[in-house]
Amino acid sequence: MNGIGAHEVIIESPDHNATLAALPQQAMEEVLWAYRDRMEDLKKDRRFHYTLIFKNEGLAAGATLEHTHSQLIALPIVPIQVQEELDGCKRHYDLKERCIFCDIIRQEIQSGSRVVFESSLFIALAPYAPRFPFETWIMPKQHMSCYASATNEEYRDLAALLQNVLRRIDQALSYPPYNYIIHTSPLREENNDYYHWHIELMPKLKNVAGFEWGSGFYINPTPPEEAAKFLRDIKL
C-alpha cells in the first residue's frame, strides 16, 4: 500500500511546565474535545480507516518533547492489535449476544477487588490479566463503541475521572513515566454492538525484554487486586 496517513501533535497546555494530571479540569476536558474534533475531521478523508490517539509521558515512555502533549496518527489500515481485539469482541458477541467489555464491567463492579475508581458514567479498573504493573483501563459504564460519540456530560465526567486516576498513580508511584492509548472502533464501523471503546493506561515501571518480545507473553509481578487496592487507598 502507499505510505499515507496523518500525524498530529495535540498540545495540552500553553504552560511548558504543566502536566496533564495537574491541569484544571476544564483544560483536561478541552484536551478530550480536541481528540474528538481531530478524529471527526480526519474521518472526512476516505483513505483513513483508523485514528489512534496516544500519550507518551516521560523519556522512558518514549516522549521526545518535554512540553505536555498527546499524539494522533491516522492510518490507512486498522492496526493488528486493534483488529485482534475487534475480532475477539465479535466472536464473544456472536456467541453470547453481549459486549464482552460490558460483561467485564458488570463482573468487576460486583467483585470490586480490581476497581480503582468509579464515577456515575465511567469506571477505572485493573484488568484481570494485566501486562504491566498498575496497568489501568478506563471505560464508559454504558455501552459505547466510538470515542467520538460521547456527549458533553460524558467528556466532563471522563475528564474528572482520568485526572483522578493520573493523580493517584503520580502519588502512589512517585510520578512515573506512562503511556495511554485510546482504542475505539474503526472509522467505517464506528457504531456497533460488539466493541466498547476504552483507554489503556500503562505506567512505565519495568522494561519489556527478550522473553516478552520473543513470546508475546508478559511477566507482571504485581497482582491487579493489589495494584487496585493500592491506588484506591491513595488520599487525594
Summary of the structure (lengths in Angstrom):
residues: 236
radius of gyration: 17.3
end to end distance: 49.3
largest distance: 51.0
contacts: 699
relative contact order: 0.17
helix: 41%
strand: 19%
